[in-house]
Amino acid sequence: MNLSLQDPFAVAKEYPESLANALQYGHCVTFQFSHKGDYLASGLSDGSVVIYDLASRGSVIAHLHKHAHIRPITSVSWSVCGRYLLTTAQDWHCKLWDLSLVNSPNHDSAVIRSIIVDGPIWSASINPSNEFQFTASLFEDQAIFVDWSDPLPQNYRISRLESKPLEEHADSDANSSTKSVTLVTAFTHNGRYVFSGTNKGWINVFDTQSLQMVHSMRLTTSNIKNLVMSPNGRKLAVNSSDRIIRQISLPDLVNQQNPDSWEFDVEHKYQDVVNRLQWNSVCFNHNGEFLVASTFGTQSSQDLYIWETSMGSLIKILEGSSEELLEVKWNYSRCMIGSNGLEYGTIYLWSVDFPQKWSALAPDFVEIDDNIEYEEKEDEFDIIDDDILNKRRLEEEDSYVDILTPENHDARGFDTSLRSFIIPINYERPIV
């Protein structure tokens, strides 16, 4: 009933405008929305993971603390189906959780895969096309590609192997005593390629089938902090420590099979030339038309900045948080932006205000702000012949109204026929 009262054109708004909710359950250090947007996984500083149900306004439905990590969580990543959750932490462990078992009597077996790597982990992400494959960037070491389709995981290194001409142009690299280390990785939307960013400003592209580098380019001389790809695979946002966010237009990585023909053009550069703001994290919306970023260590660190990507102009500053914001993520299905605080670990959620429209139930219903004087029609209370009434009833009965078949797409173009995994809830077992 309440969903029917919402204005369908209000749902089509592409970016949030006001702070709607704040979630507090432990100290959140990292979080991620599920692909369907129904759940939010929060990694805590004590090594456990909390899962919120966004359909019920952020109620906690699971707390993954048994067989969890013993150090703070560094990243959480959902599978596309929503059933599996990858967690990494500073204890050098990577764990894959089967969420169908977290609230069952045999919840102790929820961790179905686990691996120890060679150091603390910066971040990790699941392959969109295979939930049993993921990449992880390690502290002061090369990134790894893990395939644990079998219980015995296969661990592969994905290191940077530039050609000789590229090394000749990198004079600073040749004279530097520090080695090139991968800091962040990101899969393409089809899982065919992996983009990696290094501490020397290189963007390297690897083929997930051969694990060979197929393309490389140097974008800056600073550390690359974030690599975020739009869901449609057309844009790439690169956040580096030189205080500049670069928006790159990607070629058609699916049809252009020759990596030598790829061209990565920088469309826009987002920076604050006055205050010289440092950016913590960036994220695209569902169609890549908007980009949001959180700031670092300034008076504006409690705000989120939203740009329009076609022209590169700042259109909105989201306010309302009471602490510096770290990561920022976009919930595509619910048009919601989330960010976690540094001091208290609170998760702040900005969303769109949905005004109720009674005209959505009846097209002839007119909404008025003030009372108006009603004027009676001339034939409003005239006696109508029964034959005419029966004829009108028959005409109305001929028109078929389907109230059972759901729509295939909503007002924002999302496919509503796709079903994601629903985490079972045990109401008799308390969440601790």
Stockholm file with secondary structure:
# STOCKHOLM 1.0

chainA/1-432         MNLSLQDPFAVAKEYPESLANALQYGHCVTFQFSHKGDYLASGLSDGSVVIYDLASRGSVIAHLHKHAHIRPITSVSWSVCGRYLLTTAQDWHCKLWDLSLVNSPNHDSAVIRSIIVDGPIWSASINPSNEFQFTASLFEDQAIFVDWSDPLPQNYRISRLESKPLEEHADSDANSSTKSVTLVTAFTHNGRYVFSGTNKGWINVFDTQSLQMVHSMRLTTSNIKNLVMSPNGRKLAVNSSDRIIRQISLPDLVNQQNPDSWEFDVEHKYQDVVNRLQWNSVCFNHNGEFLVASTFGTQSSQDLYIWETSMGSLIKILEGSSEELLEVKWNYSRCMIGSNGLEYGTIYLWSVDFPQKWSALAPDFVEIDDNIEYEEKEDEFDIIDDDILNKRRLEEEDSYVDILTPENHDARGFDTSLRSFIIPINYERPIV
#=GR chainA/1-432 SS CHHHHBCHHHHTCSSCCEEEEEECSSCEEEEEECSSSSEEEEEETTSCEEEEEGGGTSEEEEEECTTCCSSCEEEEEECTTSSEEEEEETTSEEEEEEGGGTTSTTGGGCEEEEEECSSCEEEEEEETTEEEEEEEEETTSCEEEEECSSSSCEEEEECCCCCHHHHHHCHHHHHCSSCCCEEEEEECTTSSEEEEEETTSEEEEEETTTCCEEEEEECCSSCEEEEEECTTSSEEEEEETTSCEEEEECCCTTTCCCGGGCCCEEEEEECCTTTCCEEEEEEECTTSSEEEEEEESSTTTTCEEEEETTTTEEEEEECCCSSCEEEEEEETTTTEEEEEESSSCCEEEEECCCCBCGGGTCTTCCCCSSCCCCCCCTTTTCCCCHHHHHHHHHHHHHSCCCCSSCCSBCTTCCBTTCCCCCCCCCTTSCCC
#=GC SS_cons         CHHHHBCHHHHTCSSCCEEEEEECSSCEEEEEECSSSSEEEEEETTSCEEEEEGGGTSEEEEEECTTCCSSCEEEEEECTTSSEEEEEETTSEEEEEEGGGTTSTTGGGCEEEEEECSSCEEEEEEETTEEEEEEEEETTSCEEEEECSSSSCEEEEECCCCCHHHHHHCHHHHHCSSCCCEEEEEECTTSSEEEEEETTSEEEEEETTTCCEEEEEECCSSCEEEEEECTTSSEEEEEETTSCEEEEECCCTTTCCCGGGCCCEEEEEECCTTTCCEEEEEEECTTSSEEEEEEESSTTTTCEEEEETTTTEEEEEECCCSSCEEEEEEETTTTEEEEEESSSCCEEEEECCCCBCGGGTCTTCCCCSSCCCCCCCTTTTCCCCHHHHHHHHHHHHHSCCCCSSCCSBCTTCCBTTCCCCCCCCCTTSCCC
//
